[in-house]
Structures are given as structure tokens and as C-alpha cells.
Amino acid sequence: MKFADLGAQYEKYKDEIHTEMDKVLSSSAYINGPAVAELEEGLKNYCGVKHAVACSSGTDAILLGLMAYDVQPGDEILVPAFTFIATASMVSFYKAIPVFVDVVPHTYTMNPEKIAEKITPRTRGIIPVSLYGQCADMDAINAIAVKNKLWVMEDAAQSFGATYKSRQSCNLSDMATTSFFPAKPLGGFGDGGAVFTDDDRLAEKLRVLRNHGQVKRYHHEYIGMNGRMDTLQAAVLKVKLKHFPEEVELRNKAAMQYTELLEGIAALPTVLKHNSSTWAQYTIRVPNRDAVRAKLTESGIPTAVHYPLPLGKQKAFSYLKDTDTYPVADDLASTVLSLPMHAFITSEEQNQVVKALKESLDV
């Protein structure tokens, strides 16, 4: 059994993928080839946003967003205390200061009620993460941002394809970013990402920044970076985007089956009524998590822990000398366990996972 069966997906679409990749190989347009613009058109139409700017990774997408907002050293950016490190590490990399905010226990996303106490005169923006496939409470977060004259950039690395109050993730804030890492709901054959915005000025700046700050050949308006998406990745993603709505349905079907099978067995993920999830992970919470995981491994069931440490406890951020407490993040870090989840997981495989989990929990 595989945690994310990328091979099954490849077998389903391989003829289409090879056709699109062959077009790139024949054209030799490996950088900034037509497939990149075609993918961007598909992405913006899917999300209902004016601009989608493809780039080299989800991490670089966050960095490009910070650059577009002209974040300065010492600026404070609010980020969740519980998520993948890229959200906060790019803030630090850009010499700004990540300020951690605790999360909500039932959705694992940034708690809007904890934001106001973290805002200072140096706060510039908020980066809520739509974790595990479900959007954060974006309306509440946007309202706080407007009141305090802050920008909001949704980190939708795990939620592309999800909805919040009938609106698509990546179209819920001033700017948004996503990742096309292979195991994401929409994943390429390597790294890739995108930045989304309705702001024409920001979109143009993002396009310039991702190409060394170059406004025309060898004329550079900004200090930029090489954040371009390879044309081959765009070709692959074009094919997968065409099939993506069906895969989201399949992921939701699999999630429903897990929920039915695991009711009363473990603490299950909650999708709010006004949300839909793209189920980047199906993450439960269990006591004695590490022991349970070890037993599942012995039974041939692959699992993952997203994530074993809150960000404030990562050694990389020790320089912040953060003395605040994050009880929900601490609890999640010691109890979360992600089960095998992908669009092509079978009912038989899910039954096998649940059977082994029950045995591991002595249920």
C-alpha cells in the first residue's frame, strides 16, 4: 500500500501527459514555453481570479508574495503556530519576523480570536494556512486585516480545489499561494507553485520578480529571483488540471468512507458546513500516537505526521526567543496522524487501514 499512489494517477493519464511533454520537447521551449501561459489561464479560470502567476515551487510562491508586498526587515507577519515550516521560514528568510498564532482544534487552521493580541505597530500582514485541504476562516481574518490595515495572503499549498462559502481557495484574499509538489492534490512531476491575485499591479510585479526583476531583456527594475516554472511541469499540470475536478470528488468519497469507518474510533477531522475540502491529508488524532504509528508500520500501513513540532519549538526559530504558549498546536503535534489518502485509494485498502488502526488502538 502507498501513502499517496502517484503511480496509479500516472497510469491513468500517461498518454495525455506524454503528448503534452512531447510538444515541449519538440519545441525546445523549456523555459517560458506556451504551456506555462496555458496553465496560468486554466488555473485562474478554475479559481475565478484575474491572475495566476506560475512559479518554481510553493515555497517560492510565498517568497514572491512577500517580495511583491515589499516586506522590510523587522516587519512582523502573523503565521499559524501549527503548519509546515515554509510559511514562516520564508518570512524569516526575507529578514522579517514570523509571529505565531495558535490554531483551532477542530479545523487545525489559524484561530481568528487569537490574532488581535498578536498585532503590533510593526505588523504588516497575515498568512493563514488552509491546512490539510480545508480553508481557514478567511472572512473573519480578512475583517481583522481591514480593520488594522494589513494585507492577507492565503497559503493554499494544501487546499487548491477546496471551497469556503462557495468561493474557491486561492480567491479569498488579497493574494494567495499554492504548491504543485507531486503529492499535493494537484501535483506535478517535480516542484512548482503559483501566486493568485485580482490586483493588476501586484500580478505584473510578481511576473517581473520571478524572472530576476527583469522588465525587458537585461533591464532589471527590481532585485528579483529565478522563480520561473519549467515548461515541462506546466505541461504535466495542464493535463492533471483537466482531470482535477473528478479527483476532488474521488478524494471526498474516500474521506467520507474513512469517516464512516472510523466514527467513535479516533478524533476525526471536521469540515465546516460552509467549507469543502480537497483532502490533501486525512488526519486523525490518537493518544499514544507514536506507538500506534509503529504498530501500523508493522502491519504494512504507511502513515505520516503532519507535523511533530509546532513552529515555535523548531530549532530554526529559537532566535525569536518566543515565550508565548500555543496549547492547541502543542496538543496537535503530539496526536495527529495522517492516513493513506489519494484519489485512487480503494475501499479494500481503506478497510485494511481501518482494521490495522483498530488493532493498533486495541479497539
C-alpha positions as CSV (number, residue, x, y, z in Angstrom):
1,M,0.0,0.0,0.0
2,K,1.2,3.5,-0.8
3,F,0.5,6.7,1.3
4,A,-0.1,8.6,-2.0
5,D,-0.3,6.5,-5.1
6,L,1.2,8.7,-7.8
7,G,1.8,5.7,-10.0
8,A,-1.9,4.9,-10.3
9,Q,-2.5,8.5,-11.3
10,Y,0.3,8.4,-13.9
11,E,-1.1,5.2,-15.5
12,K,-4.5,6.8,-15.9
13,Y,-3.2,10.0,-17.7
14,K,0.1,8.9,-19.1
15,D,-0.8,9.1,-22.8
16,E,-2.1,12.6,-22.4
17,I,0.9,13.6,-20.3
18,H,3.4,12.1,-22.9
19,T,1.6,14.0,-25.7
20,E,2.0,17.3,-23.9
21,M,5.6,16.7,-22.8
22,D,6.5,15.7,-26.4
23,K,5.2,19.1,-27.5
24,V,7.6,20.8,-25.2
25,L,10.5,18.6,-26.2
26,S,9.8,19.2,-29.9
27,S,9.6,22.9,-29.4
28,S,12.7,23.1,-27.1
29,A,10.9,25.9,-25.3
30,Y,11.9,24.6,-21.9
31,I,11.7,28.0,-20.1
32,N,8.6,30.3,-20.6
33,G,7.1,28.0,-23.2
34,P,3.5,28.3,-24.3
35,A,2.3,25.6,-21.7
36,V,3.1,28.0,-18.9
37,A,0.7,30.7,-20.1
38,E,-1.8,28.0,-20.9
39,L,-1.6,26.6,-17.4
40,E,-1.9,30.0,-15.9
41,E,-5.1,30.6,-17.9
42,G,-6.5,27.3,-16.7
43,L,-5.6,28.0,-13.0
44,K,-7.1,31.5,-12.9
45,N,-10.3,30.3,-14.6
46,Y,-10.6,27.4,-12.1
47,C,-10.3,29.7,-9.2
48,G,-12.2,32.6,-10.6
49,V,-9.4,35.0,-10.1
50,K,-7.9,37.6,-12.5
51,H,-4.3,36.5,-12.3
52,A,-2.4,33.2,-11.8
53,V,1.4,33.5,-11.8
54,A,3.1,30.1,-12.1
55,C,6.4,29.7,-10.4
56,S,9.1,27.2,-9.3
57,S,7.6,26.0,-6.0
58,G,5.0,26.7,-3.3
59,T,7.8,28.0,-1.1
60,D,9.0,30.4,-3.8
61,A,5.4,31.5,-4.2
62,I,5.3,32.7,-0.6
63,L,8.7,34.4,-1.1
64,L,7.4,36.1,-4.2
65,G,4.3,37.3,-2.4
66,L,6.5,38.8,0.4
67,M,8.7,40.5,-2.3
68,A,5.6,41.9,-4.1
69,Y,4.4,43.4,-0.9
70,D,7.8,45.0,-0.3
71,V,8.2,43.5,3.1
72,Q,11.0,45.0,5.0
73,P,13.5,43.7,7.6
74,G,11.8,43.8,11.0
75,D,8.3,43.8,9.7
76,E,6.1,41.3,11.6
77,I,4.0,38.8,9.7
78,L,1.4,36.6,11.5
79,V,1.5,32.9,10.7
80,P,-0.1,29.8,12.3
81,A,1.8,28.1,15.1
82,F,1.0,24.7,13.5
83,T,1.8,24.1,9.9
84,F,4.7,23.2,7.5
85,I,7.8,25.4,8.1
86,A,7.8,27.1,4.6
87,T,5.1,29.6,5.6
88,A,7.2,31.0,8.5
89,S,10.7,30.2,7.1
90,M,10.2,32.4,4.1
91,V,9.2,35.3,6.4
92,S,12.5,34.8,8.3
93,F,14.5,34.2,5.1
94,Y,13.3,37.7,3.9
95,K,14.5,39.1,7.2
96,A,11.0,39.8,8.5
97,I,9.7,38.4,11.8
98,P,7.2,35.5,11.9
99,V,4.7,35.9,14.8
100,F,2.9,32.7,15.7
101,V,-0.8,32.5,16.3
102,D,-2.4,29.4,17.8
103,V,-4.9,27.3,15.8
104,V,-8.4,26.0,16.1
105,P,-8.6,22.4,17.3
106,H,-11.3,21.1,15.0
107,T,-10.0,22.6,11.7
108,Y,-6.3,23.0,12.6
109,T,-6.3,26.4,11.0
110,M,-5.4,29.8,12.4
111,N,-7.7,30.9,15.2
112,P,-9.1,34.4,14.3
113,E,-9.8,35.0,18.0
114,K,-6.1,34.8,18.8
115,I,-5.0,37.3,16.1
116,A,-5.8,40.7,17.6
117,E,-3.5,40.1,20.6
118,K,-0.6,39.5,18.3
119,I,-0.9,42.7,16.3
120,T,1.7,45.4,17.0
121,P,2.6,48.7,15.2
122,R,5.2,46.6,13.2
123,T,2.6,44.1,11.9
124,R,2.3,44.2,8.1
125,G,0.3,41.1,7.0
126,I,-1.2,37.8,7.8
127,I,-0.5,34.5,6.2
128,P,-3.3,32.0,7.2
129,V,-2.7,28.4,6.1
130,S,-5.6,26.4,4.7
131,L,-4.4,23.1,6.2
132,Y,-5.0,19.5,5.2
133,G,-7.2,20.6,2.4
134,Q,-9.7,22.9,4.3
135,C,-9.7,26.7,4.1
136,A,-9.1,28.9,7.2
137,D,-11.8,31.2,8.4
138,M,-10.9,33.8,5.7
139,D,-13.8,36.2,6.2
140,A,-13.0,36.6,9.9
141,I,-9.3,37.0,9.1
142,N,-9.9,39.5,6.3
143,A,-12.1,41.6,8.5
144,I,-9.4,41.8,11.1
145,A,-6.9,42.7,8.4
146,V,-9.1,45.5,7.0
147,K,-9.6,47.0,10.5
148,N,-5.8,47.0,11.1
149,K,-4.8,48.0,7.5
150,L,-3.0,44.7,6.9
151,W,-2.7,42.5,3.8
152,V,-3.7,38.8,3.8
153,M,-2.1,36.1,1.8
154,E,-3.7,32.7,2.0
155,D,-1.2,29.8,2.0
156,A,-3.2,27.3,0.0
157,A,-0.5,24.8,-0.6
158,Q,-2.8,22.0,0.6
159,S,-6.2,23.5,-0.3
160,F,-6.2,24.1,-4.0
161,G,-9.7,22.9,-5.1
162,A,-11.3,23.5,-1.7
163,T,-14.2,26.0,-1.2
164,Y,-15.1,28.4,1.5
165,K,-18.7,29.7,1.5
166,S,-18.9,28.7,-2.2
167,R,-15.8,30.5,-3.2
168,Q,-12.6,28.8,-4.3
169,S,-9.5,28.6,-2.2
170,C,-6.9,31.0,-3.8
171,N,-9.6,33.5,-4.4
172,L,-10.3,34.5,-0.8
173,S,-7.8,37.2,0.0
174,D,-5.6,40.0,-1.5
175,M,-3.1,37.3,-2.6
176,A,-2.8,33.6,-2.3
177,T,-0.2,30.9,-3.0
178,T,-0.3,27.2,-3.7
179,S,2.1,24.3,-4.3
180,F,2.2,21.7,-7.0
181,F,4.6,19.4,-5.2
182,P,3.9,15.9,-6.6
183,A,1.9,14.6,-3.6
184,K,-0.4,17.7,-3.4
185,P,-4.0,17.3,-4.6
186,L,-2.8,18.9,-7.9
187,G,0.8,17.8,-8.2
188,G,3.4,17.9,-11.0
189,F,6.4,15.7,-11.7
190,G,8.6,17.9,-9.5
191,D,8.3,21.2,-7.7
192,G,6.0,24.0,-8.8
193,G,3.7,26.6,-7.5
194,A,1.6,29.6,-8.3
195,V,0.5,33.0,-6.9
196,F,-3.0,34.3,-7.3
197,T,-4.4,37.8,-7.1
198,D,-7.0,40.2,-8.6
199,D,-4.6,43.1,-8.3
200,D,-3.2,44.0,-11.8
201,R,-0.3,45.9,-10.3
202,L,0.7,43.1,-8.0
203,A,0.4,40.5,-10.7
204,E,2.7,42.4,-13.0
205,K,5.2,42.9,-10.2
206,L,5.1,39.1,-9.5
207,R,5.8,38.3,-13.1
208,V,8.8,40.6,-13.1
209,L,10.1,39.4,-9.7
210,R,10.0,35.7,-10.7
211,N,12.3,36.5,-13.7
212,H,15.2,38.3,-11.9
213,G,13.3,41.6,-11.7
214,Q,13.6,41.9,-15.4
215,V,11.2,44.2,-17.2
216,K,12.8,43.7,-20.6
217,R,15.9,41.7,-21.6
218,Y,18.8,42.6,-19.3
219,H,16.9,45.6,-17.8
220,H,16.1,44.9,-14.2
221,E,13.6,47.1,-12.2
222,Y,13.7,45.1,-9.0
223,I,16.0,42.7,-7.2
224,G,14.2,39.5,-8.2
225,M,14.8,35.8,-8.3
226,N,14.7,32.9,-10.7
227,G,11.3,31.7,-9.7
228,R,10.1,30.5,-13.1
229,M,8.1,27.3,-13.6
230,D,9.7,24.8,-16.1
231,T,7.6,24.4,-19.2
232,L,7.6,20.6,-18.7
233,Q,6.0,21.0,-15.3
234,A,3.3,23.2,-16.8
235,A,2.6,20.6,-19.5
236,V,2.1,17.9,-16.9
237,L,-0.1,20.2,-14.7
238,K,-2.2,21.2,-17.7
239,V,-3.3,17.5,-18.1
240,K,-3.8,17.0,-14.4
241,L,-5.9,20.2,-14.1
242,K,-8.3,18.9,-16.7
243,H,-9.0,15.8,-14.6
244,F,-8.7,17.6,-11.2
245,P,-12.5,18.1,-10.5
246,E,-13.0,14.4,-10.8
247,E,-10.1,13.7,-8.5
248,V,-11.5,16.1,-5.9
249,E,-14.8,14.1,-5.9
250,L,-12.9,10.9,-5.5
251,R,-10.9,12.3,-2.6
252,N,-14.1,13.4,-0.9
253,K,-15.7,10.0,-1.5
254,A,-12.6,8.3,0.2
255,A,-12.8,10.8,3.1
256,M,-16.5,10.0,3.6
257,Q,-15.7,6.3,3.8
258,Y,-12.9,6.9,6.3
259,T,-15.2,9.0,8.4
260,E,-17.9,6.3,8.4
261,L,-15.5,3.5,9.3
262,L,-13.7,5.5,12.0
263,E,-16.6,7.1,13.8
264,G,-16.1,6.6,17.5
265,I,-12.6,5.1,17.0
266,A,-10.5,8.2,16.8
267,A,-10.8,12.0,16.8
268,L,-11.7,12.7,13.2
269,P,-11.2,15.8,11.0
270,T,-14.1,18.2,10.9
271,V,-15.1,20.0,7.7
272,L,-17.3,23.0,8.5
273,K,-20.7,23.2,6.8
274,H,-19.7,26.2,4.7
275,N,-16.5,24.6,3.6
276,S,-15.5,21.8,1.2
277,S,-12.1,20.1,1.5
278,T,-9.7,18.8,-1.1
279,W,-8.3,16.3,1.5
280,A,-4.6,16.8,1.0
281,Q,-4.4,14.6,4.0
282,Y,-6.9,12.6,6.1
283,T,-5.5,13.4,9.5
284,I,-6.9,11.9,12.7
285,R,-5.8,12.4,16.3
286,V,-5.0,9.5,18.6
287,P,-3.4,9.1,22.0
288,N,0.0,7.4,22.1
289,R,0.4,8.4,18.5
290,D,4.0,7.2,18.1
291,A,3.2,3.8,19.4
292,V,0.1,3.5,17.2
293,R,2.1,4.5,14.2
294,A,4.8,2.0,14.9
295,K,2.2,-0.8,15.1
296,L,0.7,0.4,11.8
297,T,4.1,0.3,10.2
298,E,4.5,-3.3,11.3
299,S,1.1,-4.1,9.6
300,G,2.3,-2.5,6.4
301,I,0.3,0.6,6.7
302,P,2.2,3.8,5.7
303,T,1.4,6.9,7.7
304,A,2.8,10.4,8.2
305,V,2.9,13.0,11.0
306,H,1.9,16.5,9.7
307,Y,3.6,17.9,12.0
308,P,5.5,16.7,15.0
309,L,6.6,20.1,16.3
310,P,4.8,23.4,16.5
311,L,6.8,26.1,14.6
312,G,7.8,27.9,17.8
313,K,9.6,24.8,19.0
314,Q,11.6,24.3,15.8
315,K,15.3,25.0,16.5
316,A,15.4,27.2,13.4
317,F,13.2,29.7,15.1
318,S,15.0,29.6,18.5
319,Y,16.5,33.0,17.7
320,L,13.0,34.5,18.1
321,K,13.0,33.7,21.9
322,D,9.3,33.3,21.7
323,T,7.9,32.7,25.2
324,D,4.2,32.5,24.3
325,T,2.3,29.3,24.7
326,Y,0.3,27.5,22.0
327,P,-1.7,24.8,23.7
328,V,-3.7,23.7,20.7
329,A,-0.7,23.5,18.5
330,D,1.2,21.5,21.2
331,D,-1.7,19.1,21.5
332,L,-2.0,18.5,17.8
333,A,1.7,18.0,17.3
334,S,1.6,15.1,19.8
335,T,-1.6,13.5,18.5
336,V,-2.1,14.0,14.7
337,L,-1.7,11.0,12.4
338,S,-2.2,11.1,8.6
339,L,-3.6,8.0,6.9
340,P,-3.1,6.9,3.3
341,M,-5.2,9.3,1.1
342,H,-5.3,9.9,-2.6
343,A,-7.9,9.9,-5.4
344,F,-7.3,6.3,-6.3
345,I,-7.3,4.6,-2.9
346,T,-9.7,1.6,-3.0
347,S,-12.4,0.7,-0.5
348,E,-10.4,-2.5,0.2
349,E,-7.3,-0.5,1.1
350,Q,-9.3,1.7,3.4
351,N,-10.8,-1.2,5.1
352,Q,-7.3,-2.6,5.6
353,V,-6.1,0.7,7.1
354,V,-9.0,0.9,9.5
355,K,-8.7,-2.8,10.6
356,A,-5.0,-2.2,11.4
357,L,-5.7,1.0,13.2
358,K,-8.4,-0.6,15.4
359,E,-5.9,-3.4,16.2
360,S,-3.2,-0.7,17.0
361,L,-5.6,1.1,19.3
362,D,-6.8,-2.2,20.9
363,V,-10.4,-1.2,19.9
